[in-house]
Structure formats: structure tokens, C-alpha cells
């Protein structure tokens, strides 16, 4: 094994994660991500992929999301690919509560499950340097949440600020555009099936950086057809993110079959 190159990988990974806050806040959440995928090579240029995912939150006590996605990828030239895909998301939306100026409950939306539709277009490039691989991925994604009837309670009060009643309102549909930029470095350890990688991803919306995601992981390959993965992610969320997410530690387990 070339220990100098491995040391360089670890140094690069440390530099990437050096941007993570030195100490995580005590209120950070923890969750698990389970991923299953399949990839079919149709020709030298084209391939199709299918993926399913299950996520948890609330220190992994609460189901957060189920999803199913399909994508098509086209190899433009060596080291440069383009893809497009669709994901159907079934989310466990978190409870929301707002208050009046006097501190009384104004509107309350209990936790509920709902669908979202997500479309994405991706351009990704990579280059080898010895046993290292450096990759940059730019992805535009559009997510649409349909309106949901009678999910939000709107409270009314009398002149003495006593609760007079409530009405049921719809949760409005909304769409959101996000540009996701990810830089990754991976290392192919000679004569070993475990390949480590590290990446950092930035999520940009119309208001700026909505969240950052930092990841360390390792892939284990069997005959180039079976790929198992173990990852650790740390996600930081800015105040302008309106998806109800929070800073979160994430452990991921994945499997992909290539044929």
C-alpha cells in the first residue's frame, strides 16, 4: 500500500471536515438512512438506475421518509456524465405551531404524511490522480409538494382573548428550486476491497445557502456487481431553510447491484 498517498487522502478528508463546526450543538438530532439501488448498463453511453430509501429522525425513533427514484445517465466523454431523474417522496411532515402577538396559539399543523415530487438534472465530472479520484457534481432539483386539504387548525379568539373556536385550512402546495454542489475525493486502496471517500455538499436556494452536508464513508465491492456502503454524515441547516429540518448526525447503510 502506498502509505504516502493514503496519508494524503486522510489529510484531504480532514481538510474537508475542517469546515464542520468544532463542536455540535447539544440539540442536534440523529437519524439513520437505509438505501437500496440497482443500476443497469444499457450501452457504452447509457445506463438506468433505480433507488429506494428509508430515513429516520428524532434520534432514530421516528420514521422520516420513504422514497423511490428512477434516473437515466449518459456518458458524454470519459470523466463527464449527465443524468436526469425523478423521485417520489413520502414524507412524515413535522408538527408546526405559530402564535399570536399575545402568545396564544394562532395556527397548528399536526404531523402528517404527504407526497412530494422531485425532478433533477445533474452534470458530474471526475479525474484520477494515481489511486485518487476527485469528483465534482452539480445538480439542479425541483421539488413540488401538492396541497393537502384540512390539515391546518386556525384558532379564533374573542375580545377577551379567550378561545372562540377554530377552522380547518388547507396546507398550500409549493415548489422549491435547489442547486446542489458536491465535491468528493475517494481513494482506491491496493489489494483491498474497502475504498474510503469524503465529500462536502452545499444546498443553495433563492435565499442563499440553505444547508451543508459533510460525509465520510467506505464502499465495499464484490466482483464489481455488488457495492455495500457505510457512511457518516453531518448536516447543518441555516435559518432560511423552510423544510423543517435541523442539524443532524446521520449513519447510512447502502447496497447497490450493478448489472
Backbone as JSON, one array per atom type, in Angstrom:
{
  "sequence": "XXXXXXXXXXXXXXXXXXXXXXXXXXXXXXXXXXXXXXXXXXXXXXXXXXXXXXXXXXXXXXXXXXXXXXXXXXXXXXXXXXXXXXXXXXXXXXXXXXXXXXXXXXXXXXXXXXXXXXXXXXXXXXXXXXXXXXXXXXXXXXXXXXXXXXXXXXXXXXXXXXXXXXXXXXXXXXXXXXXXXXXXXXXXXXXXXXXXXXXXXXXXXXXXXXXXXXXXXXXXXXXXXXXXXXXXXXXXXXXXXXXXXXXXXXXXXXXXXXX",
  "N": [[0.84, -1.19, 0.0], [0.54, 2.23, -0.79], [1.58, 4.31, 1.44], [2.03, 7.01, 1.61], [0.25, 8.18, -0.23], [-2.16, 7.38, 0.91], [-2.04, 8.75, 3.32], [-2.21, 11.31, 2.3], [-4.84, 11.26, 1.35], [-6.26, 11.05, 3.8], [-5.52, 13.45, 4.94], [-6.68, 15.26, 3.16], [-9.39, 14.6, 3.52], [-9.65, 15.37, 6.17], [-9.29, 18.09, 5.86], [-11.58, 18.76, 4.4], [-13.58, 18.2, 6.3], [-12.84, 19.96, 8.17], [-14.29, 22.2, 7.9], [-16.59, 21.73, 9.23], [-18.46, 22.66, 12.1], [-16.64, 22.98, 15.16], [-17.67, 21.87, 17.48], [-20.6, 20.05, 17.96], [-23.94, 21.18, 18.41], [-25.84, 20.64, 21.42], [-28.47, 20.13, 20.88], [-28.62, 18.81, 18.47], [-29.95, 16.48, 16.14], [-30.32, 12.9, 15.56], [-30.19, 10.4, 13.05], [-31.03, 7.59, 10.87], [-30.15, 6.38, 7.62], [-31.27, 4.26, 5.13], [-30.44, 2.63, 2.2], [-31.22, 1.31, -0.98], [-30.29, 0.16, -4.19], [-30.21, -0.22, -7.79], [-28.45, -0.68, -10.81], [-28.42, -0.56, -14.28], [-26.53, -1.18, -17.08], [-26.97, -0.04, -20.24], [-25.67, 0.47, -22.64], [-22.47, 1.51, -24.01], [-22.69, 4.16, -23.49], [-25.14, 4.74, -22.18], [-27.06, 4.32, -19.16], [-29.33, 3.0, -16.7], [-30.92, 3.71, -13.58], [-32.26, 2.63, -10.45], [-33.61, 3.43, -7.32], [-34.23, 3.1, -3.83], [-35.22, 4.4, -0.63], [-35.08, 4.8, 2.92], [-35.62, 6.83, 5.73], [-34.87, 7.95, 9.07], [-35.62, 9.98, 12.0], [-35.47, 12.12, 14.95], [-33.7, 11.07, 16.91], [-33.61, 8.59, 15.75], [-36.03, 7.42, 16.36], [-38.33, 7.99, 15.03], [-40.05, 7.52, 12.0], [-39.04, 9.09, 9.02], [-38.93, 9.45, 6.2], [-39.94, 7.83, 3.18], [-38.79, 6.84, -0.03], [-38.72, 6.6, -3.62], [-36.89, 6.3, -6.56], [-36.02, 7.02, -10.0], [-33.61, 7.11, -12.55], [-31.8, 8.27, -15.47], [-28.7, 7.98, -17.1], [-26.09, 9.49, -18.99], [-23.08, 9.06, -20.66], [-20.94, 11.49, -21.56], [-18.25, 12.16, -22.36], [-15.13, 10.58, -21.48], [-14.97, 10.66, -18.04], [-16.94, 12.6, -17.75], [-20.32, 13.07, -17.17], [-23.88, 13.16, -17.71], [-27.13, 13.38, -16.27], [-30.61, 12.63, -15.59], [-33.49, 12.62, -13.48], [-36.23, 11.29, -11.48], [-37.92, 11.45, -8.38], [-40.15, 10.01, -6.09], [-41.4, 11.09, -3.14], [-42.36, 10.24, 0.12], [-43.25, 11.77, 2.83], [-42.91, 12.26, 6.36], [-44.23, 14.82, 7.65], [-43.24, 17.36, 9.89], [-44.71, 18.58, 12.95], [-46.18, 21.83, 13.11], [-46.41, 25.01, 14.69], [-47.73, 28.17, 15.24], [-47.85, 31.46, 16.78], [-49.93, 34.08, 18.19], [-49.55, 37.69, 18.56], [-49.9, 38.09, 21.26], [-49.12, 35.75, 22.37], [-50.77, 33.53, 22.23], [-51.84, 30.37, 20.79], [-51.9, 30.39, 17.26], [-51.94, 29.17, 14.63], [-52.02, 25.71, 13.92], [-50.45, 22.87, 12.75], [-50.71, 19.53, 12.76], [-48.4, 16.72, 12.84], [-48.06, 14.95, 9.79], [-48.36, 12.56, 7.09], [-47.28, 12.94, 3.73], [-47.14, 13.39, 0.13], [-44.41, 14.22, -2.07], [-43.03, 15.47, -5.11], [-40.11, 15.11, -6.96], [-37.76, 16.39, -9.23], [-34.74, 16.14, -11.09], [-31.7, 17.35, -12.62], [-28.47, 16.58, -13.6], [-24.98, 17.24, -13.78], [-21.88, 15.8, -13.86], [-18.43, 15.41, -13.14], [-15.21, 13.8, -13.15], [-11.83, 13.09, -12.17], [-8.84, 11.18, -12.3], [-6.05, 10.75, -10.14], [-3.32, 9.13, -9.76], [-4.09, 6.75, -7.43], [-6.14, 8.16, -6.43], [-9.36, 9.72, -6.76], [-10.99, 12.55, -7.9], [-13.95, 14.31, -7.73], [-16.61, 16.31, -9.03], [-19.87, 17.41, -8.62], [-22.74, 18.87, -9.98], [-26.0, 19.66, -9.33], [-29.26, 20.39, -10.24], [-32.34, 20.63, -8.67], [-35.86, 20.27, -8.51], [-38.55, 20.47, -6.38], [-41.84, 19.58, -5.68], [-44.58, 20.06, -3.59], [-47.75, 18.91, -3.28], [-50.92, 20.51, -2.5], [-52.65, 19.95, 0.6], [-55.66, 18.96, 1.96], [-57.54, 20.35, 4.68], [-55.74, 20.2, 6.96], [-54.61, 22.05, 8.65], [-55.11, 23.84, 11.62], [-56.78, 26.77, 12.36], [-57.02, 29.13, 14.81], [-59.47, 31.08, 16.56], [-60.23, 34.01, 18.53], [-62.04, 35.66, 21.19], [-63.02, 39.03, 22.24], [-61.89, 39.12, 24.73], [-59.65, 37.66, 24.56], [-60.13, 34.95, 24.78], [-60.37, 31.57, 23.76], [-62.33, 31.09, 20.95], [-62.98, 29.36, 18.94], [-62.24, 27.29, 16.06], [-61.06, 26.9, 12.68], [-60.65, 24.71, 9.87], [-57.94, 24.62, 7.65], [-56.37, 24.42, 4.39], [-53.17, 22.94, 3.71], [-50.99, 24.69, 1.84], [-49.93, 24.08, -1.53], [-46.56, 23.95, -2.77], [-43.58, 24.85, -4.58], [-40.06, 24.25, -4.96], [-36.82, 25.28, -5.83], [-33.52, 24.07, -5.95], [-30.0, 24.26, -5.96], [-27.51, 21.95, -5.91], [-24.26, 21.47, -4.94], [-21.5, 19.41, -5.01], [-18.4, 18.26, -3.81], [-16.04, 15.68, -4.03], [-13.64, 13.35, -2.8], [-12.0, 10.31, -3.33], [-10.37, 7.15, -2.59], [-8.54, 4.49, -3.9], [-7.61, 1.73, -2.41], [-4.84, -0.36, -2.74], [-5.18, -3.83, -3.44], [-7.27, -4.24, -1.68], [-10.65, -4.37, -0.71], [-12.11, -2.38, 0.43], [-12.95, 0.89, -0.07], [-12.27, 4.13, 0.77], [-13.98, 7.32, 1.08], [-14.65, 10.88, 0.95], [-16.76, 13.71, 1.19], [-18.17, 16.98, 0.57], [-21.14, 18.88, 0.57], [-23.11, 21.49, -0.75], [-26.16, 23.21, -0.41], [-28.02, 25.32, -2.27], [-30.52, 27.79, -2.37], [-33.05, 30.19, -3.35], [-32.56, 32.07, -1.42], [-29.98, 31.83, -0.66], [-27.37, 29.9, 0.92], [-28.83, 27.07, 2.03], [-28.39, 24.7, 3.46], [-25.66, 22.62, 4.63], [-23.82, 19.65, 3.96], [-21.79, 17.14, 5.23], [-19.68, 14.37, 4.63], [-18.34, 11.18, 5.39], [-17.18, 8.03, 4.31], [-17.2, 4.52, 3.36], [-16.82, 2.21, 0.74], [-17.6, -1.13, -0.15], [-16.78, -3.53, -2.41], [-17.89, -6.27, -4.38], [-16.87, -8.28, -6.83], [-17.39, -6.23, -8.67], [-20.1, -6.01, -9.06], [-21.68, -5.96, -6.81], [-22.15, -3.55, -4.38], [-21.53, -2.42, -1.26], [-22.13, 0.0, 1.27], [-21.06, 2.16, 3.9], [-21.7, 4.97, 5.78], [-21.05, 8.14, 7.35], [-22.72, 11.09, 8.06], [-22.84, 14.62, 8.54], [-25.09, 17.16, 8.99], [-25.77, 20.55, 8.54], [-28.09, 23.15, 9.08], [-29.35, 26.16, 7.83], [-31.08, 29.17, 8.92], [-32.79, 29.98, 6.93], [-33.78, 27.79, 5.68], [-36.72, 26.09, 4.86], [-37.82, 23.59, 5.22], [-38.26, 22.35, 7.59], [-36.17, 20.93, 8.66], [-33.29, 20.07, 10.72], [-30.08, 20.53, 12.36], [-28.16, 17.6, 12.06], [-26.91, 14.36, 12.86], [-26.02, 11.58, 10.92], [-26.22, 8.18, 10.13], [-25.5, 6.0, 7.53], [-26.55, 3.15, 5.66], [-26.0, 1.21, 2.85], [-26.78, -0.47, -0.27], [-25.98, -1.51, -3.54], [-26.76, -2.96, -6.65], [-25.16, -3.82, -9.59], [-25.6, -4.37, -13.02]],
  "CA": [[0.0, 0.0, 0.0], [1.28, 3.48, -0.82], [1.15, 5.0, 2.66], [2.06, 8.46, 1.39], [-1.0, 8.58, -0.88], [-3.25, 7.21, 1.87], [-1.93, 9.87, 4.25], [-2.72, 12.47, 1.58], [-6.3, 11.15, 1.37], [-6.76, 11.36, 5.13], [-5.32, 14.89, 5.14], [-7.71, 15.93, 2.37], [-10.67, 14.39, 4.19], [-9.66, 16.21, 7.36], [-9.48, 19.47, 5.41], [-13.0, 18.92, 4.07], [-14.37, 18.21, 7.51], [-12.44, 21.08, 9.0], [-15.32, 23.23, 7.79], [-17.68, 21.4, 10.15], [-18.27, 23.29, 13.39], [-15.76, 22.2, 16.02], [-18.49, 21.13, 18.45], [-22.0, 20.03, 17.57], [-24.84, 21.65, 19.45], [-26.47, 19.55, 22.15], [-29.8, 19.86, 20.34], [-28.55, 18.14, 17.19], [-30.71, 15.24, 16.05], [-29.63, 11.74, 15.0], [-31.06, 9.58, 12.23], [-30.46, 6.54, 10.03], [-30.57, 6.32, 6.22], [-31.1, 2.95, 4.52], [-30.54, 2.85, 0.76], [-31.12, 0.17, -1.89], [-30.26, 0.63, -5.56], [-29.83, -1.11, -8.88], [-28.0, 0.07, -11.99], [-28.34, -1.39, -15.48], [-25.8, -0.57, -18.18], [-27.65, -0.35, -21.5], [-24.68, 0.55, -23.71], [-21.27, 2.19, -23.56], [-23.03, 5.54, -23.14], [-26.36, 4.9, -21.4], [-27.37, 3.42, -18.06], [-30.54, 3.33, -15.94], [-30.79, 3.42, -12.17], [-33.46, 2.6, -9.6], [-33.18, 3.52, -5.93], [-35.22, 3.25, -2.78], [-34.57, 4.92, 0.57], [-35.87, 4.99, 4.13], [-34.89, 7.67, 6.67], [-35.46, 8.17, 10.39], [-35.19, 11.17, 12.72], [-35.83, 12.1, 16.37], [-32.81, 10.05, 17.48], [-33.96, 7.36, 15.04], [-37.26, 6.83, 16.9], [-39.47, 8.36, 14.2], [-39.88, 7.4, 10.55], [-38.96, 10.43, 8.43], [-39.24, 9.49, 4.76], [-39.75, 6.75, 2.21], [-38.69, 7.41, -1.38], [-38.41, 5.71, -4.74], [-36.41, 7.15, -7.64], [-35.57, 6.46, -11.27], [-32.79, 8.07, -13.28], [-31.09, 7.84, -16.67], [-27.39, 8.63, -17.15], [-25.43, 9.46, -20.3], [-21.64, 9.36, -20.61], [-20.62, 12.42, -22.65], [-16.88, 11.76, -22.66], [-14.53, 9.97, -20.31], [-14.91, 11.55, -16.89], [-18.01, 13.6, -17.74], [-21.62, 12.43, -17.35], [-25.09, 13.93, -17.47], [-28.24, 12.5, -15.89], [-31.89, 13.23, -15.21], [-34.21, 11.64, -12.71], [-37.47, 11.62, -10.76], [-38.1, 10.77, -7.1], [-41.41, 10.14, -5.38], [-41.1, 11.15, -1.72], [-43.48, 10.14, 1.05], [-42.63, 12.39, 3.99], [-43.59, 12.47, 7.63], [-44.04, 16.25, 7.9], [-43.21, 17.66, 11.31], [-45.71, 19.48, 13.51], [-45.88, 23.26, 13.06], [-47.27, 25.8, 15.56], [-47.42, 29.59, 15.28], [-48.53, 32.14, 17.88], [-50.35, 35.47, 18.01], [-48.68, 38.64, 19.24], [-50.08, 37.97, 22.71], [-48.59, 34.47, 22.82], [-51.74, 32.45, 22.1], [-51.71, 29.6, 19.54], [-52.56, 31.0, 16.12], [-52.21, 28.1, 13.68], [-51.38, 24.46, 14.32], [-50.49, 21.78, 11.77], [-50.15, 18.3, 13.35], [-47.56, 15.91, 11.97], [-48.84, 14.15, 8.84], [-47.64, 12.01, 5.94], [-47.7, 13.53, 2.46], [-46.29, 13.14, -1.04], [-43.7, 15.27, -2.79], [-42.46, 15.05, -6.4], [-38.8, 15.76, -7.14], [-37.1, 16.2, -10.52], [-33.37, 16.64, -11.04], [-30.79, 17.27, -13.76], [-27.15, 16.55, -12.99], [-23.75, 17.18, -14.57], [-20.82, 15.39, -12.94], [-17.13, 15.13, -13.75], [-14.21, 13.28, -12.23], [-10.49, 12.91, -12.73], [-7.98, 10.33, -11.49], [-4.67, 11.13, -9.87], [-2.86, 7.92, -9.11], [-5.22, 5.98, -6.9], [-7.17, 9.11, -6.0], [-10.33, 10.22, -7.72], [-11.6, 13.8, -7.49], [-15.22, 14.43, -8.47], [-17.47, 17.47, -8.78], [-21.24, 17.18, -9.11], [-23.68, 19.99, -9.91], [-27.35, 19.12, -9.53], [-30.45, 21.23, -10.03], [-33.52, 19.83, -8.35], [-37.12, 20.97, -8.27], [-39.43, 19.65, -5.56], [-43.2, 20.13, -5.57], [-45.46, 19.46, -2.6], [-49.16, 19.24, -3.55], [-51.72, 20.98, -1.36], [-53.31, 18.91, 1.39], [-56.9, 19.56, 2.49], [-58.0, 20.25, 6.07], [-54.68, 19.73, 7.85], [-54.13, 23.14, 9.49], [-56.11, 24.42, 12.5], [-56.65, 28.22, 12.56], [-57.78, 29.43, 16.02], [-60.04, 32.43, 16.7], [-60.38, 34.42, 19.93], [-62.99, 36.75, 21.38], [-62.41, 40.3, 22.66], [-61.17, 38.91, 25.98], [-58.57, 36.73, 24.23], [-60.48, 33.58, 25.08], [-60.53, 30.76, 22.56], [-63.71, 31.08, 20.49], [-63.19, 28.25, 18.03], [-61.19, 27.1, 15.06], [-61.45, 26.43, 11.35], [-59.63, 23.88, 9.22], [-57.42, 25.19, 6.42], [-55.51, 23.55, 3.6], [-51.74, 23.21, 3.6], [-50.82, 25.12, 0.45], [-48.88, 23.47, -2.33], [-45.44, 24.84, -3.04], [-42.44, 24.3, -5.31], [-38.78, 24.78, -4.49], [-35.64, 25.0, -6.64], [-32.28, 23.99, -5.18], [-28.78, 23.88, -6.66], [-26.66, 21.19, -5.0], [-22.88, 21.38, -5.42], [-20.79, 18.46, -4.16], [-17.03, 17.9, -4.15], [-15.71, 14.41, -3.37], [-12.36, 12.7, -3.05], [-12.0, 8.9, -2.94], [-9.06, 6.52, -2.7], [-8.57, 3.06, -4.2], [-6.51, 1.09, -1.68], [-4.4, -1.56, -3.48], [-5.41, -5.17, -2.89], [-8.23, -4.16, -0.59], [-11.97, -4.11, -1.28], [-12.72, -1.25, 1.1], [-12.48, 2.14, -0.67], [-12.79, 5.26, 1.53], [-14.28, 8.56, 0.37], [-15.14, 12.0, 1.75], [-17.31, 14.77, 0.35], [-18.9, 18.09, 1.19], [-22.19, 19.3, -0.36], [-23.76, 22.75, -0.43], [-27.51, 23.33, -0.95], [-28.32, 26.73, -2.49], [-31.83, 28.14, -2.89], [-33.17, 31.6, -3.74], [-32.12, 32.93, -0.32], [-28.58, 31.57, -0.35], [-27.03, 28.54, 1.36], [-29.87, 26.56, 2.93], [-27.77, 23.74, 4.36], [-24.42, 21.97, 4.24], [-23.77, 18.24, 4.36], [-20.43, 16.62, 5.21], [-19.82, 12.93, 4.65], [-17.23, 10.23, 5.33], [-17.74, 6.71, 4.1], [-16.39, 3.48, 2.75], [-17.52, 1.27, -0.14], [-17.06, -2.49, -0.22], [-17.23, -4.06, -3.69], [-17.73, -7.7, -4.64], [-16.9, -8.59, -8.27], [-17.88, -5.04, -9.38], [-21.56, -6.04, -9.21], [-22.3, -5.68, -5.52], [-21.47, -2.46, -3.68], [-22.07, -2.11, 0.06], [-21.57, 1.26, 1.74], [-21.28, 2.62, 5.26], [-21.38, 6.39, 5.76], [-21.43, 9.05, 8.41], [-22.98, 12.43, 7.55], [-23.27, 15.66, 9.47], [-25.84, 18.15, 8.23], [-26.07, 21.81, 9.23], [-29.21, 23.81, 8.42], [-29.46, 27.59, 8.1], [-32.42, 29.61, 9.31], [-33.66, 30.23, 5.78], [-34.33, 26.53, 5.17], [-38.11, 26.01, 5.3], [-38.3, 22.22, 5.15], [-38.43, 21.82, 8.93], [-35.04, 20.11, 9.05], [-32.42, 20.61, 11.75], [-28.76, 19.93, 12.36], [-28.41, 16.17, 12.27], [-25.91, 13.32, 12.61], [-26.69, 10.54, 10.14], [-25.49, 6.97, 9.76], [-26.13, 5.43, 6.35], [-26.22, 1.8, 5.2], [-26.48, 1.13, 1.48], [-26.4, -1.59, -1.14], [-26.32, -1.31, -4.95], [-26.45, -4.07, -7.55], [-24.87, -3.36, -10.95], [-25.66, -5.47, -13.99]],
  "C": [[0.88, 1.24, 0.0], [0.82, 4.34, 0.35], [1.15, 6.51, 2.48], [0.75, 8.93, 0.76], [-2.18, 8.42, 0.08], [-3.23, 8.34, 2.89], [-2.47, 11.14, 3.61], [-4.24, 12.46, 1.55], [-6.85, 11.56, 2.73], [-6.61, 12.84, 5.43], [-6.37, 15.69, 4.39], [-9.08, 15.8, 3.02], [-10.76, 15.27, 5.43], [-9.89, 17.68, 6.99], [-10.93, 19.74, 5.06], [-13.82, 19.05, 5.33], [-13.93, 19.28, 8.49], [-13.43, 22.22, 8.94], [-16.52, 22.94, 8.67], [-17.43, 22.12, 11.47], [-17.53, 22.38, 14.36], [-16.55, 21.37, 17.04], [-19.95, 21.2, 18.03], [-22.87, 20.47, 18.73], [-25.52, 20.47, 20.13], [-27.83, 19.19, 21.58], [-29.79, 19.16, 19.0], [-29.28, 16.8, 17.24], [-29.81, 14.13, 15.51], [-30.63, 10.92, 14.2], [-30.29, 8.54, 11.45], [-31.01, 6.67, 8.62], [-30.26, 4.93, 5.69], [-31.39, 3.09, 3.03], [-30.35, 1.54, 0.0], [-31.16, 0.69, -3.32], [-29.88, -0.45, -6.54], [-29.46, -0.25, -10.08], [-27.8, -0.89, -13.16], [-27.62, -0.63, -16.59], [-26.43, -1.0, -19.49], [-26.7, -0.38, -22.68], [-23.43, 1.19, -23.14], [-21.56, 3.6, -23.06], [-24.15, 5.65, -22.11], [-26.46, 3.88, -20.27], [-28.63, 3.92, -17.35], [-30.33, 2.94, -14.48], [-32.12, 3.49, -11.44], [-32.99, 2.61, -8.16], [-34.36, 3.68, -5.0], [-34.5, 3.66, -1.5], [-35.58, 5.02, 1.71], [-35.03, 5.77, 5.13], [-35.64, 7.75, 8.0], [-34.93, 9.47, 10.98], [-35.58, 11.02, 14.19], [-35.05, 11.01, 17.09], [-33.2, 8.65, 17.02], [-35.2, 6.67, 15.62], [-38.46, 7.06, 16.0], [-39.14, 8.17, 12.73], [-39.97, 8.78, 9.91], [-39.38, 10.45, 6.97], [-39.04, 8.12, 4.12], [-39.61, 7.42, 0.84], [-38.34, 6.32, -2.39], [-38.04, 6.59, -5.92], [-35.94, 6.37, -8.85], [-34.75, 7.51, -11.99], [-32.14, 7.42, -14.49], [-29.79, 8.65, -16.77], [-26.75, 8.44, -18.52], [-23.98, 9.89, -20.15], [-21.29, 10.22, -21.82], [-19.24, 12.11, -23.2], [-16.33, 11.09, -21.41], [-14.42, 11.0, -19.19], [-15.99, 12.59, -16.81], [-19.34, 12.92, -18.08], [-22.74, 13.42, -17.07], [-26.21, 12.95, -17.13], [-29.48, 13.31, -15.57], [-32.69, 12.18, -14.47], [-35.45, 12.2, -12.04], [-37.51, 10.8, -9.48], [-39.49, 11.05, -6.55], [-41.1, 10.03, -3.89], [-42.39, 11.05, -0.91], [-42.95, 10.53, 2.42], [-43.54, 12.4, 5.21], [-43.32, 13.92, 8.03], [-44.17, 16.54, 9.39], [-44.32, 18.65, 11.7], [-45.25, 20.93, 13.42], [-46.89, 24.03, 13.93], [-46.79, 27.25, 15.54], [-48.29, 30.26, 16.34], [-48.92, 33.56, 17.49], [-49.37, 36.39, 18.75], [-48.77, 38.56, 20.75], [-49.64, 36.61, 23.24], [-49.56, 33.32, 22.76], [-51.5, 31.67, 20.8], [-52.52, 30.23, 18.41], [-52.94, 29.95, 15.08], [-51.39, 26.87, 14.07], [-51.57, 23.42, 13.22], [-49.9, 20.54, 12.41], [-49.25, 17.59, 12.33], [-48.44, 15.06, 11.05], [-47.93, 13.65, 7.73], [-48.18, 12.61, 4.66], [-46.68, 13.27, 1.36], [-45.58, 14.4, -1.5], [-43.13, 14.66, -4.07], [-41.17, 15.82, -6.63], [-38.2, 15.38, -8.5], [-35.69, 16.78, -10.41], [-32.65, 16.45, -12.37], [-29.38, 17.46, -13.21], [-26.05, 16.52, -14.04], [-22.62, 16.87, -13.6], [-19.55, 15.05, -13.72], [-16.17, 14.61, -12.7], [-12.88, 13.09, -12.95], [-9.67, 12.07, -11.76], [-6.61, 10.96, -11.32], [-4.05, 10.01, -9.06], [-4.05, 7.09, -8.69], [-6.31, 6.87, -6.31], [-8.13, 9.39, -7.14], [-10.97, 11.47, -7.13], [-12.83, 14.04, -8.36], [-15.98, 15.67, -8.04], [-18.82, 17.2, -9.4], [-22.08, 18.42, -8.9], [-25.06, 19.46, -10.25], [-28.4, 20.19, -9.26], [-31.6, 20.3, -9.73], [-34.71, 20.73, -8.07], [-38.03, 20.01, -7.52], [-40.78, 20.34, -5.43], [-43.98, 19.34, -4.54], [-46.89, 19.85, -2.91], [-49.86, 19.75, -2.3], [-52.42, 19.8, -0.69], [-54.5, 19.54, 2.11], [-57.05, 19.32, 3.99], [-56.96, 19.67, 7.03], [-54.27, 20.79, 8.87], [-55.3, 23.73, 10.29], [-55.8, 25.91, 12.68], [-57.58, 28.62, 13.7], [-58.28, 30.87, 16.01], [-60.3, 32.72, 18.17], [-61.39, 35.56, 20.02], [-62.26, 38.0, 21.88], [-61.62, 40.17, 23.96], [-60.02, 37.9, 25.82], [-58.84, 35.3, 24.7], [-60.75, 32.83, 23.79], [-62.0, 30.67, 22.17], [-64.0, 29.9, 19.56], [-62.03, 28.11, 17.06], [-61.82, 26.7, 13.73], [-60.31, 25.6, 10.79], [-59.24, 24.52, 7.89], [-56.57, 24.16, 5.68], [-54.04, 23.93, 3.79], [-51.46, 23.51, 2.13], [-49.73, 24.32, -0.25], [-47.76, 24.46, -2.59], [-44.36, 24.09, -3.82], [-41.16, 24.97, -4.85], [-37.66, 24.33, -5.42], [-34.4, 25.03, -5.76], [-31.14, 23.6, -6.12], [-27.86, 23.21, -5.65], [-25.29, 21.01, -5.64], [-22.09, 20.48, -4.46], [-19.4, 18.19, -4.7], [-16.63, 16.67, -3.35], [-14.31, 13.95, -3.75], [-12.45, 11.27, -2.53], [-10.63, 8.3, -3.2], [-9.23, 5.03, -2.89], [-7.36, 2.4, -3.53], [-6.12, -0.2, -2.4], [-4.68, -2.84, -2.71], [-6.33, -5.17, -1.67], [-9.57, -3.75, -1.16], [-12.69, -2.94, -0.63], [-12.12, 0.05, 0.56], [-13.09, 3.32, 0.07], [-13.07, 6.47, 0.64], [-14.75, 9.62, 1.36], [-15.69, 13.05, 0.8], [-17.97, 15.85, 1.2], [-19.88, 18.61, 0.14], [-22.88, 20.55, 0.16], [-25.1, 22.84, -1.15], [-27.84, 24.82, -1.05], [-29.75, 26.89, -3.0], [-31.87, 29.64, -3.16], [-32.67, 32.56, -2.66], [-30.66, 32.72, 0.06], [-28.35, 30.13, 0.06], [-28.05, 28.09, 2.39], [-29.29, 25.55, 3.92], [-26.48, 23.21, 3.76], [-24.46, 20.53, 4.74], [-22.35, 17.73, 4.17], [-20.5, 15.11, 5.4], [-18.47, 12.22, 4.59], [-17.82, 8.85, 5.14], [-16.74, 5.74, 3.51], [-17.3, 2.58, 1.92], [-16.81, -0.08, -0.12], [-17.65, -3.16, -1.46], [-16.93, -5.55, -3.81], [-17.94, -7.94, -6.14], [-17.54, -7.48, -9.1], [-19.39, -5.01, -9.58], [-22.28, -5.63, -7.93], [-21.48, -4.62, -4.8], [-22.22, -2.19, -2.37], [-21.4, -0.83, 0.56], [-21.96, 1.52, 3.18], [-20.83, 4.07, 5.32], [-21.76, 7.06, 7.08], [-21.59, 10.43, 7.79], [-23.27, 13.36, 8.72], [-23.87, 16.78, 8.64], [-26.11, 19.38, 9.09], [-27.1, 22.56, 8.4], [-29.23, 25.27, 8.82], [-30.9, 27.98, 8.39], [-33.36, 29.78, 8.13], [-34.21, 28.94, 5.18], [-35.73, 26.34, 5.74], [-38.68, 24.6, 5.21], [-38.47, 21.58, 6.52], [-37.29, 20.95, 9.4], [-34.22, 20.81, 10.13], [-31.03, 19.99, 11.61], [-28.87, 18.46, 12.77], [-27.18, 15.34, 11.98], [-26.62, 12.14, 11.95], [-25.74, 9.37, 9.86], [-26.24, 6.32, 8.6], [-25.62, 4.03, 6.04], [-26.81, 1.65, 3.81], [-26.01, -0.11, 0.76], [-26.87, -1.27, -2.56], [-25.87, -2.52, -5.75], [-26.29, -3.53, -8.97], [-24.88, -4.55, -11.91], [-25.81, -4.92, -15.4]]
}
